[in-house]
Every structure is written in C-alpha cells, then in structure tokens.
Amino acid sequence: DLILSIFWTILFITSPGVYVIVRNNGPMEIRGVIVHVTGRDYPLGNISPGKSCAVGVKPIGESHVELSFCDSNQLGHHLVVRSYFESNAYRGKVEITIEDNSLTDVQDSTIPAMF
C-alpha cells in the first residue's frame, strides 16, 4: 500500500485531472463496478476483497461521483459520493471505500487546478 500511496501522490502533483479510486474492504467481490460522472461512465469491472481500482475521469461540466455495482447476490447498488469538481478546472483524487455494499469512507482531495 505504501508504493501505491507514493504513486498516487506523484500522479496528483504532476497531473491535471481527477482520479477516482475505489477500494473494496468487504468480504465479497463487487461486480460490474461503474464510476459515473456528469456525461460519462467508466467501467472498472470486478473488484476483489481488499483490492482497489482507479480511473481518470473527465466529466462534462460540473460533477460529483456516483458508483453502481452488483453484490455477490447479483443485487444492484447505486451510491452517490459527496464530491465536487469540474472538467478541466480541477485536479486530485477521490478515494472511495466500500464495505458491505455501503460507503464507509470518502477522501476527496480535489482542488482547483492552477495551470
């Protein structure tokens, strides 16, 4: 996890844009994970317990993050994540932790881009 943290810190400092990181802290795989932002969807696929997946997002205008996925019983879930950013005007990351099909933590480190 330290190497992953260092990687995301370097990426955050050197890259414009927003990255969404989804971590599954639950005991079961979450399936068909899709990150939704205004005007665009980003499929992440399945995320195993204890694993995470990331994607760079580029919404159309003002946005927040929403997630959709299925649990191990094939029940669909849709979660709204408290965040705010704009297409080319922000950079940083939104780290989302899911456990038992619910949001357990959201770390939003997005800031307005200075360049």
Contacts in CASP RR format, 6 or more apart in sequence:
PFRMAT RR
TARGET T0000
AUTHOR 0000-0000-0000
METHOD contacts of the structure
MODEL  1
DLILSIFWTILFITSPGVYVIVRNNGPMEIRGVIVHVTGRDYPLGNISPG
KSCAVGVKPIGESHVELSFCDSNQLGHHLVVRSYFESNAYRGKVEITIED
NSLTDVQDSTIPAMF
4 52 0 8 1.000
8 19 0 8 1.000
8 21 0 8 1.000
8 54 0 8 1.000
8 93 0 8 1.000
11 19 0 8 1.000
11 93 0 8 1.000
12 19 0 8 1.000
12 91 0 8 1.000
12 92 0 8 1.000
12 93 0 8 1.000
12 109 0 8 1.000
15 91 0 8 1.000
16 88 0 8 1.000
16 91 0 8 1.000
16 113 0 8 1.000
16 115 0 8 1.000
17 56 0 8 1.000
17 57 0 8 1.000
17 58 0 8 1.000
17 88 0 8 1.000
17 90 0 8 1.000
17 91 0 8 1.000
17 92 0 8 1.000
17 113 0 8 1.000
18 56 0 8 1.000
18 57 0 8 1.000
18 58 0 8 1.000
18 85 0 8 1.000
18 90 0 8 1.000
18 91 0 8 1.000
18 92 0 8 1.000
18 93 0 8 1.000
18 94 0 8 1.000
18 110 0 8 1.000
19 54 0 8 1.000
19 55 0 8 1.000
19 56 0 8 1.000
19 57 0 8 1.000
19 92 0 8 1.000
19 93 0 8 1.000
19 94 0 8 1.000
20 35 0 8 1.000
20 42 0 8 1.000
20 54 0 8 1.000
20 55 0 8 1.000
20 56 0 8 1.000
20 57 0 8 1.000
20 65 0 8 1.000
20 93 0 8 1.000
20 94 0 8 1.000
20 96 0 8 1.000
21 52 0 8 1.000
21 53 0 8 1.000
21 54 0 8 1.000
21 93 0 8 1.000
21 94 0 8 1.000
21 95 0 8 1.000
21 96 0 8 1.000
22 33 0 8 1.000
22 35 0 8 1.000
22 44 0 8 1.000
22 47 0 8 1.000
22 52 0 8 1.000
22 53 0 8 1.000
22 54 0 8 1.000
22 67 0 8 1.000
22 96 0 8 1.000
22 98 0 8 1.000
23 47 0 8 1.000
23 50 0 8 1.000
23 51 0 8 1.000
23 52 0 8 1.000
23 95 0 8 1.000
23 96 0 8 1.000
23 97 0 8 1.000
23 98 0 8 1.000
24 30 0 8 1.000
24 47 0 8 1.000
24 48 0 8 1.000
24 49 0 8 1.000
24 50 0 8 1.000
24 51 0 8 1.000
24 52 0 8 1.000
24 98 0 8 1.000
24 99 0 8 1.000
25 49 0 8 1.000
25 50 0 8 1.000
25 97 0 8 1.000
25 98 0 8 1.000
25 99 0 8 1.000
25 104 0 8 1.000
26 49 0 8 1.000
26 50 0 8 1.000
26 98 0 8 1.000
26 99 0 8 1.000
26 100 0 8 1.000
27 49 0 8 1.000
27 100 0 8 1.000
28 49 0 8 1.000
28 71 0 8 1.000
28 72 0 8 1.000
29 46 0 8 1.000
29 47 0 8 1.000
29 48 0 8 1.000
29 49 0 8 1.000
29 72 0 8 1.000
30 46 0 8 1.000
30 47 0 8 1.000
30 69 0 8 1.000
30 70 0 8 1.000
30 71 0 8 1.000
30 98 0 8 1.000
30 101 0 8 1.000
31 45 0 8 1.000
31 46 0 8 1.000
31 69 0 8 1.000
31 70 0 8 1.000
31 71 0 8 1.000
31 72 0 8 1.000
31 74 0 8 1.000
32 43 0 8 1.000
32 44 0 8 1.000
32 45 0 8 1.000
32 46 0 8 1.000
32 68 0 8 1.000
32 69 0 8 1.000
32 70 0 8 1.000
33 43 0 8 1.000
33 44 0 8 1.000
33 45 0 8 1.000
33 46 0 8 1.000
33 47 0 8 1.000
33 53 0 8 1.000
33 67 0 8 1.000
33 68 0 8 1.000
33 69 0 8 1.000
34 41 0 8 1.000
34 42 0 8 1.000
34 43 0 8 1.000
34 44 0 8 1.000
34 45 0 8 1.000
34 67 0 8 1.000
34 68 0 8 1.000
34 69 0 8 1.000
35 41 0 8 1.000
35 42 0 8 1.000
35 44 0 8 1.000
35 55 0 8 1.000
35 57 0 8 1.000
35 65 0 8 1.000
35 66 0 8 1.000
35 67 0 8 1.000
36 42 0 8 1.000
36 65 0 8 1.000
36 66 0 8 1.000
36 67 0 8 1.000
36 68 0 8 1.000
37 57 0 8 1.000
37 58 0 8 1.000
37 59 0 8 1.000
37 63 0 8 1.000
37 64 0 8 1.000
37 65 0 8 1.000
37 66 0 8 1.000
38 59 0 8 1.000
38 60 0 8 1.000
38 61 0 8 1.000
38 62 0 8 1.000
38 63 0 8 1.000
38 64 0 8 1.000
39 59 0 8 1.000
39 60 0 8 1.000
39 63 0 8 1.000
40 57 0 8 1.000
40 58 0 8 1.000
40 59 0 8 1.000
40 60 0 8 1.000
42 55 0 8 1.000
42 56 0 8 1.000
42 57 0 8 1.000
44 53 0 8 1.000
44 55 0 8 1.000
45 53 0 8 1.000
47 53 0 8 1.000
57 63 0 8 1.000
57 65 0 8 1.000
58 87 0 8 1.000
58 88 0 8 1.000
59 85 0 8 1.000
59 86 0 8 1.000
59 87 0 8 1.000
60 87 0 8 1.000
61 86 0 8 1.000
61 87 0 8 1.000
62 84 0 8 1.000
62 85 0 8 1.000
62 86 0 8 1.000
63 84 0 8 1.000
63 85 0 8 1.000
63 86 0 8 1.000
63 87 0 8 1.000
64 80 0 8 1.000
64 81 0 8 1.000
64 82 0 8 1.000
64 83 0 8 1.000
64 84 0 8 1.000
64 85 0 8 1.000
65 81 0 8 1.000
65 83 0 8 1.000
65 94 0 8 1.000
65 96 0 8 1.000
66 78 0 8 1.000
66 79 0 8 1.000
66 80 0 8 1.000
66 81 0 8 1.000
67 77 0 8 1.000
67 78 0 8 1.000
67 79 0 8 1.000
67 81 0 8 1.000
67 96 0 8 1.000
67 98 0 8 1.000
68 76 0 8 1.000
68 77 0 8 1.000
68 78 0 8 1.000
68 79 0 8 1.000
69 76 0 8 1.000
69 77 0 8 1.000
69 98 0 8 1.000
70 76 0 8 1.000
70 77 0 8 1.000
71 77 0 8 1.000
71 101 0 8 1.000
75 101 0 8 1.000
77 101 0 8 1.000
79 98 0 8 1.000
79 102 0 8 1.000
79 103 0 8 1.000
81 94 0 8 1.000
81 96 0 8 1.000
81 103 0 8 1.000
81 106 0 8 1.000
82 106 0 8 1.000
82 108 0 8 1.000
83 94 0 8 1.000
83 106 0 8 1.000
83 108 0 8 1.000
83 110 0 8 1.000
84 108 0 8 1.000
84 110 0 8 1.000
85 94 0 8 1.000
85 110 0 8 1.000
88 113 0 8 1.000
89 112 0 8 1.000
89 113 0 8 1.000
90 110 0 8 1.000
90 111 0 8 1.000
90 112 0 8 1.000
90 113 0 8 1.000
91 110 0 8 1.000
91 111 0 8 1.000
91 113 0 8 1.000
92 109 0 8 1.000
92 110 0 8 1.000
92 111 0 8 1.000
93 107 0 8 1.000
93 109 0 8 1.000
93 110 0 8 1.000
94 106 0 8 1.000
94 107 0 8 1.000
94 108 0 8 1.000
94 109 0 8 1.000
94 110 0 8 1.000
95 105 0 8 1.000
95 106 0 8 1.000
95 107 0 8 1.000
95 108 0 8 1.000
95 109 0 8 1.000
96 103 0 8 1.000
96 105 0 8 1.000
96 106 0 8 1.000
97 103 0 8 1.000
97 104 0 8 1.000
97 105 0 8 1.000
97 106 0 8 1.000
98 104 0 8 1.000
END
